[in-house]
Amino acid sequence: MRKLLSICWAIILLSSCGEYYRVQKSLDVSERYSYAKKSYNEKKYSRVVTLLEDVLPSLSRTSEGPQCTYLMADSYFNMGQEAEASRYFQTYYTSYPKSPMEEEARYKSGYCLFKASPEARLDQTDSYGAIKELQSYLDFYPEGKYKEEVQSMLFELQDKLAYKELLAARLYYNLGNYLGNNYQSAVVTARNALKDFPYTKHREELLYLVLQAKGEEAEQSVLAKQQERVREAIDHYYAYLNEFPEGKNAKAATRIYERMNKLLIKE
């Protein structure tokens, strides 16, 4: 009985594959589109993409254009090809701005790039693209059904970009005075991150790193500039302490302050 069932299933699969390959070679646009919709319902997304890539241009200006474009985008999405999916979702909402799935397309366009966003040490082109798309969603749908998810993704992406800047600032700090004053570069990088991402969860670390760099710069400074830099470090200590009086780096920050205070010439 099992053998008979296996044979039956094999016949069905062969028949299905045979039909697909026949339709794939067909020049009949409506037949290919109809089979693509059938394949989509069966979750055979690679077939959908293969069948639609040639007929989409022919259908894009017809009444089937919106659905055809959405099927293409969503098939790429379900295949895990986020960049291509995002591109087609963008095509959908720009080409058919009043279509029923516009909100969904705007959301998924950003979500795809969010999924494609790599870890912080790598190139963040997709992260910036995701932020642009997600912010665009909120601009068009400030009270949309995906509002909370989109806001959460935006915060996560901004934290990732802030962390990338924190890593760069740390690198400058660790380089010290090698081939120049890298402490200043650490300060500039960290401050830019604080300006661009003021609500990041890495805010304390960025503020503390500025203090560290200011302290090292002051200690290693020539006498002509030392007092000015010592005062800058002390000022930044108070700025840090004002925001994070019980922060995880508060004790270390106080030790830096004490070192600066010993260098300070009292007037």
Disulfide bonds with the S-S distance in Angstrom:
none
